[in-house]
């Protein structure tokens, strides 16, 4: 199971870093509502702008920690747990704004991989 856990760590980490560092201001098919940027997405959910940056900090930090956990596996539980909670929140926000299921797939996939990391 270790190889699967490590693959999940890399995929989750690189996905988080991609979304928050490279695609923050770019439109994707998965943004909530009709949002075209991360800030707009949080506004669509009725969340304050500062919360967007808090979530971003937690996700980027967790992504980096998941990569570090490849060398220090004893720390992998913590960032995976943080991201799991954030993904549950993301799923709840998609439900709140009545997004189609397709928009929830990335959050559901990341949550599933985090559960593999935690329990694998």
Backbone as JSON, one array per atom type, in Angstrom:
{
  "sequence": "XXXXXXXXXXXXXXXXXXXXXXXXXXXXXXXXXXXXXXXXXXXXXXXXXXXXXXXXXXXXXXXXXXXXXXXXXXXXXXXXXXXXXXXXXXXXXXXXXXXXXXXXXXXXXXXXXXXXXXXX",
  "N": [[0.82, -1.2, 0.0], [2.1, 1.18, 0.39], [3.28, 2.38, -1.92], [1.0, 3.22, -3.33], [-0.02, 5.07, -1.48], [2.06, 6.95, -1.49], [1.91, 7.8, -4.16], [-0.6, 9.0, -4.12], [-0.01, 11.07, -2.31], [1.76, 12.66, -3.84], [0.16, 13.32, -6.06], [-1.99, 14.71, -4.85], [-0.58, 16.8, -3.57], [0.75, 18.13, -5.75], [-1.48, 18.82, -7.23], [-2.84, 20.6, -5.49], [-0.9, 22.64, -5.27], [-0.76, 23.44, -7.94], [-3.39, 24.43, -8.42], [-3.61, 26.51, -6.53], [-1.31, 28.1, -6.83], [-0.69, 28.39, -9.56], [-3.09, 28.49, -11.03], [-4.8, 30.23, -9.8], [-6.02, 32.69, -10.6], [-7.33, 31.92, -12.87], [-9.85, 30.78, -15.12], [-11.76, 27.83, -14.72], [-13.5, 24.78, -15.47], [-14.45, 23.83, -13.13], [-14.87, 25.62, -11.09], [-16.86, 27.13, -8.53], [-20.29, 28.0, -9.04], [-20.57, 30.65, -11.33], [-18.02, 31.56, -11.27], [-14.84, 32.96, -12.18], [-12.37, 33.09, -11.11], [-10.36, 32.33, -8.21], [-10.91, 34.08, -6.04], [-13.41, 35.08, -6.84], [-14.83, 32.71, -6.74], [-14.92, 32.1, -3.98], [-16.42, 34.29, -3.16], [-18.8, 33.7, -4.47], [-19.63, 31.58, -2.91], [-20.32, 32.95, -0.69], [-18.39, 33.59, 1.12], [-15.89, 35.38, 3.02], [-13.2, 37.41, 1.65], [-10.75, 37.19, 3.06], [-10.9, 34.63, 4.04], [-10.51, 33.08, 1.83], [-7.76, 33.42, 1.44], [-6.78, 32.3, 3.79], [-7.59, 29.61, 3.5], [-6.14, 29.07, 1.19], [-3.49, 29.34, 2.16], [-3.48, 27.19, 3.98], [-3.87, 25.04, 2.22], [-1.68, 25.22, 0.4], [0.46, 25.0, 2.21], [-0.12, 22.46, 3.22], [0.17, 20.95, 0.91], [2.93, 21.23, 0.41], [3.83, 20.01, 2.75], [2.89, 17.41, 2.36], [4.55, 16.6, 0.29], [7.01, 16.76, 1.63], [6.54, 14.73, 3.41], [7.09, 12.48, 2.0], [9.72, 11.96, 2.47], [9.65, 12.03, 5.21], [7.64, 10.12, 6.49], [6.12, 9.98, 8.82], [4.76, 12.35, 9.24], [2.68, 12.57, 7.47], [-0.05, 12.19, 8.07], [-1.09, 14.57, 9.21], [-1.12, 16.81, 7.24], [-2.76, 15.53, 5.37], [-5.11, 15.15, 6.8], [-5.89, 17.82, 7.28], [-6.35, 18.69, 4.64], [-8.4, 16.93, 3.98], [-10.52, 17.82, 5.61], [-10.84, 20.37, 4.52], [-11.64, 19.66, 1.94], [-14.09, 18.44, 2.42], [-15.46, 20.69, 3.25], [-15.33, 22.11, 0.81], [-16.91, 20.48, -0.82], [-19.34, 20.82, 0.49], [-19.79, 23.54, -0.06], [-20.15, 23.5, -2.84], [-22.55, 22.1, -2.93], [-24.13, 23.91, -1.55], [-24.37, 26.08, -3.37], [-25.66, 24.83, -5.34], [-24.28, 23.55, -7.46], [-23.58, 21.63, -10.44], [-22.89, 18.09, -10.28], [-20.45, 17.52, -11.56], [-18.73, 19.67, -10.98], [-17.97, 19.13, -8.42], [-16.31, 16.97, -8.53], [-13.38, 17.2, -8.54], [-12.85, 17.94, -5.81], [-14.0, 15.77, -4.46], [-12.4, 13.7, -5.42], [-9.86, 14.41, -4.45], [-10.39, 14.29, -1.73], [-10.88, 11.52, -1.5], [-8.32, 10.52, -2.13], [-6.87, 11.6, -0.02], [-7.97, 10.17, 2.08], [-7.0, 7.65, 1.47], [-4.3, 8.17, 1.96], [-4.39, 8.7, 4.71], [-5.46, 6.32, 5.82], [-4.08, 4.33, 4.58]],
  "CA": [[0.0, 0.0, 0.0], [2.96, 2.35, 0.49], [3.43, 3.04, -3.22], [-0.27, 3.91, -3.6], [-0.06, 6.23, -0.58], [3.01, 7.94, -2.0], [1.35, 8.36, -5.4], [-1.67, 9.92, -3.69], [0.63, 12.26, -1.73], [2.3, 13.49, -4.92], [-0.95, 13.84, -6.87], [-2.7, 15.73, -4.06], [0.31, 17.94, -3.37], [0.94, 18.88, -6.99], [-2.78, 19.38, -7.58], [-3.06, 21.78, -4.64], [0.04, 23.7, -5.66], [-1.17, 23.91, -9.25], [-4.62, 25.23, -8.31], [-3.45, 27.72, -5.71], [-0.19, 28.95, -7.24], [-0.65, 28.63, -11.01], [-4.42, 28.66, -11.62], [-5.59, 31.03, -8.86], [-6.79, 33.71, -11.31], [-7.75, 31.39, -14.16], [-11.15, 30.12, -15.19], [-11.8, 26.39, -14.96], [-14.86, 24.23, -15.5], [-14.79, 23.3, -11.81], [-15.1, 26.69, -10.12], [-18.24, 27.22, -8.07], [-21.15, 28.97, -9.71], [-20.03, 31.17, -12.59], [-16.76, 32.22, -10.92], [-13.72, 32.81, -13.12], [-11.12, 33.13, -10.34], [-10.53, 31.79, -6.86], [-11.6, 35.08, -5.23], [-14.83, 35.08, -7.24], [-15.44, 31.46, -6.27], [-15.22, 32.25, -2.55], [-17.52, 35.25, -3.09], [-19.99, 32.94, -4.88], [-20.03, 30.76, -1.76], [-20.68, 33.84, 0.4], [-17.29, 33.59, 2.08], [-15.08, 36.6, 2.93], [-11.94, 37.29, 0.91], [-9.67, 36.74, 3.93], [-11.02, 33.19, 4.19], [-9.86, 32.54, 0.63], [-6.32, 33.39, 1.66], [-6.52, 31.33, 4.85], [-7.7, 28.29, 2.88], [-4.98, 28.95, 0.3], [-2.31, 29.08, 3.0], [-3.57, 25.82, 4.5], [-3.71, 24.08, 1.12], [-0.3, 25.26, -0.09], [1.28, 24.42, 3.28], [-0.38, 21.02, 3.27], [0.79, 20.37, -0.29], [4.37, 21.16, 0.67], [4.03, 19.01, 3.81], [2.7, 16.08, 1.77], [5.79, 16.28, -0.42], [8.03, 16.49, 2.66], [6.19, 13.45, 4.04], [7.72, 11.38, 1.24], [10.97, 11.7, 3.19], [9.32, 11.9, 6.63], [6.26, 9.61, 6.43], [5.39, 10.12, 10.08], [3.99, 13.6, 9.26], [1.67, 12.58, 6.39], [-1.42, 12.23, 8.6], [-1.52, 15.93, 9.51], [-1.6, 17.56, 6.07], [-3.88, 14.81, 4.73], [-6.31, 15.43, 7.6], [-6.27, 19.21, 7.01], [-6.92, 18.75, 3.29], [-9.68, 16.22, 4.03], [-11.52, 18.74, 6.18], [-11.07, 21.42, 3.53], [-12.39, 19.09, 0.82], [-15.48, 18.3, 2.89], [-15.99, 22.05, 3.15], [-15.5, 22.44, -0.61], [-18.09, 19.74, -1.29], [-20.51, 21.49, 1.07], [-20.0, 24.79, -0.77], [-20.74, 23.16, -4.14], [-23.95, 21.76, -2.67], [-24.79, 25.17, -1.14], [-24.7, 26.9, -4.54], [-26.36, 23.94, -6.28], [-23.46, 23.25, -8.63], [-23.71, 20.27, -10.95], [-21.95, 17.12, -9.68], [-19.14, 17.62, -12.23], [-17.88, 20.66, -10.32], [-17.54, 18.56, -7.15], [-15.44, 15.82, -8.74], [-12.0, 17.36, -8.03], [-12.83, 17.89, -4.34], [-14.28, 14.39, -4.05], [-11.22, 12.89, -5.75], [-8.79, 14.76, -3.5], [-10.8, 13.71, -0.45], [-10.65, 10.07, -1.57], [-6.87, 10.27, -2.05], [-6.44, 11.91, 1.36], [-8.38, 9.04, 2.92], [-6.0, 6.6, 1.21], [-3.08, 8.58, 2.67], [-4.62, 8.57, 6.16], [-5.73, 4.95, 6.27], [-3.28, 3.38, 3.82]],
  "C": [[0.86, 1.26, 0.0], [3.11, 3.09, -0.83], [2.15, 3.81, -3.56], [-0.39, 5.16, -2.74], [0.87, 7.32, -1.1], [2.52, 8.59, -3.29], [0.25, 9.37, -5.05], [-1.07, 11.2, -3.1], [1.11, 13.21, -2.83], [1.17, 14.12, -5.73], [-1.7, 14.94, -6.12], [-1.84, 16.98, -3.93], [0.45, 18.77, -4.64], [-0.37, 19.5, -7.47], [-3.07, 20.64, -6.79], [-2.17, 22.93, -5.06], [-0.32, 24.28, -7.02], [-2.37, 24.86, -9.14], [-4.36, 26.55, -7.6], [-2.31, 28.64, -6.14], [-0.2, 29.29, -8.73], [-2.02, 28.98, -11.6], [-5.35, 29.53, -10.77], [-6.52, 32.02, -9.58], [-7.3, 33.23, -12.67], [-9.09, 30.68, -14.06], [-10.94, 28.62, -15.4], [-13.26, 25.95, -14.97], [-15.34, 23.81, -14.11], [-15.02, 24.37, -10.75], [-16.59, 26.76, -9.77], [-19.02, 28.29, -8.79], [-20.59, 29.36, -11.06], [-18.69, 31.85, -12.37], [-15.67, 31.94, -11.97], [-12.37, 32.9, -12.43], [-11.4, 32.57, -8.95], [-11.27, 32.8, -5.96], [-13.09, 35.13, -5.56], [-15.53, 33.83, -6.73], [-15.81, 31.57, -4.8], [-16.37, 33.23, -2.35], [-18.84, 34.56, -3.47], [-20.53, 32.12, -3.72], [-20.48, 31.62, -0.57], [-19.62, 33.91, 1.49], [-16.45, 34.86, 1.92], [-13.75, 36.35, 2.22], [-10.81, 36.77, 1.79], [-9.71, 35.21, 4.09], [-10.4, 32.47, 3.0], [-8.36, 32.4, 0.87], [-5.93, 32.43, 2.79], [-6.55, 29.91, 4.28], [-6.51, 28.05, 1.95], [-3.71, 28.64, 1.06], [-2.32, 27.64, 3.5], [-3.34, 24.79, 3.4], [-2.28, 24.06, 0.59], [0.64, 24.64, 0.95], [1.12, 22.91, 3.36], [0.23, 20.32, 2.06], [2.29, 20.2, -0.11], [4.67, 20.08, 1.71], [3.84, 17.59, 3.27], [3.92, 15.66, 0.97], [6.92, 15.97, 0.57], [7.8, 15.13, 3.32], [6.69, 12.26, 3.23], [9.03, 10.99, 1.91], [10.73, 11.44, 4.67], [7.88, 11.41, 6.76], [5.45, 9.79, 7.7], [4.54, 11.39, 10.14], [2.81, 13.59, 8.28], [0.23, 12.7, 6.89], [-1.92, 13.67, 8.74], [-1.96, 16.71, 8.27], [-2.76, 16.86, 5.36], [-5.18, 15.07, 5.48], [-6.8, 16.86, 7.34], [-6.95, 19.3, 5.64], [-8.27, 18.02, 3.25], [-10.79, 17.12, 4.54], [-11.86, 19.84, 5.18], [-11.88, 20.9, 2.34], [-13.85, 18.83, 1.19], [-16.17, 19.66, 2.83], [-16.24, 22.46, 1.7], [-16.74, 21.74, -1.18], [-19.36, 20.4, -0.77], [-20.82, 22.79, 0.34], [-20.61, 24.54, -2.15], [-22.21, 22.81, -3.99], [-24.73, 23.04, -2.35], [-25.24, 25.99, -2.34], [-25.34, 26.08, -5.65], [-25.59, 23.73, -7.58], [-23.78, 21.85, -9.14], [-22.62, 19.37, -10.34], [-20.54, 17.26, -10.26], [-18.19, 18.57, -11.5], [-17.34, 20.15, -8.98], [-16.52, 17.43, -7.31], [-13.99, 16.04, -8.27], [-11.93, 17.28, -6.51], [-13.08, 16.48, -3.83], [-13.08, 13.48, -4.3], [-10.08, 13.15, -4.77], [-9.13, 14.2, -2.12], [-10.53, 12.2, -0.43], [-9.16, 9.75, -1.45], [-6.34, 10.57, -0.65], [-6.83, 10.78, 2.31], [-7.45, 7.85, 2.71], [-4.71, 6.91, 1.96], [-3.25, 8.33, 4.17], [-4.72, 7.12, 6.59], [-4.87, 3.89, 5.58], [-2.02, 2.94, 4.49]]
}
